[in-house]
Amino acid sequence: MAKGKGAFFPELSSDGDRLGKEFLESPKKFAARFGMEPEDLACPPEAHDAFARGEKFAEKAKVSGFQPDEESMAQLKDLAKDSFGDDFVVSLIPFGLQFREPANLVAADLTATGSGTVTWLDTDADVDG
């Protein structure tokens, strides 16, 4: 496994607490059990870059005061394109919209994707990591 490419643990969905405790007790022993070094679990630059894109989107959206109307949607669409590219993904969520770029495959088991959420309830924006 390449350094800093992460690891995929299918059991995280049902056993994340146990694995987290195991890692916390001994990162070296935990990594060795899965055939890695602790450094293999370091977050790659692509993930940090994606998070930064999401943060920039959220900063601009937060100060814009978007509302669920035609004018705001046109501006928000342009902001999403500028932040995440022409083929951005948008999902309807309670009281708002969530934007993200298509998954950028970094390794076989890790994607780095910028995302941001705009809500109408409290007119804020945030980033989901």
VENHU-V370891 format. One line per field, one symbol per residue. ss: DSSP state (2 for helix, 1 for strand, 0 for the rest). phi: phi as a letter, one per 20 degrees, with the letter a starting at -180 (. if undefined). Layout:
BEGIN
ss=???
phi=???
END
This chain:
BEGIN
ss=000000000002222222222222202222222000022220002222222222222222222200000222222222222222000011111001111100011110011100111110000011000
phi=.ffmdmbddgfgfdcffffffffffbgffffffdmcdgffefffggffffffffffgfffffeemgcfcgffffffffffffecnfdfdccecgmrcddbeggdfebfcbcccfbbcddefcldcbddf
END
